[in-house]
Every structure is written in C-alpha cells, then in structure tokens.
Amino acid sequence: MISRAEVVRMAELAMLELNEVEIALYQADLNRFLQSGAELRKVNTQEVRLSSHVGRASSRMREDVIQRSLPQEKALRNGPCVVDGCFRVPRVMEDVR
C-alpha cells in the first residue's frame, strides 16, 4: 500500500505541486493500480504458452533501406525560430540549481 508520505515524495521527485485533495486522489489511484497487479499475479498461467504478441499478427515492419537524410537547411526551413542550426523552443522547465 502506498502511503501519503510516499505520494508526497514521488510528487517532489517529479517536481509536482499537489494539494491535499490531489495527494489523496493519487494515493487512491496508485493503490488501485497496485491492487490490480496483485490480482493479476494470482492468475494461474502455467498452461499459457509464452508469446511476444497477444494476437496472431505477423510482423508488418518494412525492411531498413539506407538512403540520404533530409539536408539540415531543408529540415529547418519551416521552423518558427532557428538559432545556430537548431530549433529554438520555449523553456518548459525551470532551472532547479
């Protein structure tokens, strides 16, 4: 069972600011998730053949073909902001130092 303190610690590690209601909701959701896993572990799968796919689909992957890549100037042509050969995008995280 996930404790309130563990939810708070996970939120800190993920840099999330959660209020008390959100902490309680996440705690309940995580505990339901773990309970589902515990229920699945009880299922007897001894007679089930191992497989990498659930269905009987065959691989539809294409063969790798070596070819020239897009030139950098063409790849960057439609970028809204290009600096020193790179796309410049808005900052999405704060500096945590």
N, C-alpha and C positions, 0 to 999 in steps of 0.2 A: 504494500500500500504506500502510495506517495504522500508524504506529509506536507503540511503547509510550508514548512521551512525549506523543503526540497523544491517546491514550486517557486518560492521566492529566490532561491539560489539559481535555479535554471533561468529565471527571468533576468537576474543580474548578469549571468553569463551571456545571455542573448541580447543584453542591453535593452530590455523591455521595461517600461514603466507600467506596472499593473496596479490597479486599485484593489480594494478588498473583495469586491464582487467578482472581478476578473480572476483573482487568485483562487477564489472558491470554485469558479467555473472551470478553470484549467485543472485544478486538483481533481474535481469530479470526472472530467473528460479523461485525464490520464489514468485514473483508477479504473474507469470503464474499459479503456483500451487494454490495460494490463489484465483485467479480468477476462476479456475476450481471448487474450493469448493463453491464459491459464486453462480456459475451456477447450481451446484447440489442442493443447498438449494432452488432454485426456482422450482424444480420439485415437482409436487403435488403427494404425496404418501399416501393420505388419504385412498384410496381404496386398497392399497397393504397390504397383510397380513404379520404380523411380522414373521420372521423366523431367526434361528441361522445359517442356511446354505443356500447358493444360490441354489444349486441343490437339488435333492431328494435322495441323497445318505444316506444310513443308516450308523451308526457308525461301523467302522471296527476295533475298538480298541480291543486288547486282554485283557483277564482277568488278573489282577495282580496275580502273583504267587510268593510266598515267597520262596526264595532259597538262598543258601550261595553265597556270593560275591567272586570275584577273590581274592586270597591271595595277600597281598601287594608285596611280593617279586616277584611273578609271573607277576603282573601288571607292575612293574618297570624294569623287566628283560631286555627289549629291548630299554630302554631309553638311548639316547646318553650320557647323563650326569645326574647322580643321586647323590644327596647330602642329607644326613640325612633323608632318606626315602621319598624324594620329587624329582620331575623332576626339573633340573636347566635349565632355558631358558634364551636366551639373553634379555637384557633390551630393552624395546620398548618405554619407556617414560623417559624423563629427570626429575630429582628432581627439583621441582619448588619452593622450600623453599628459 
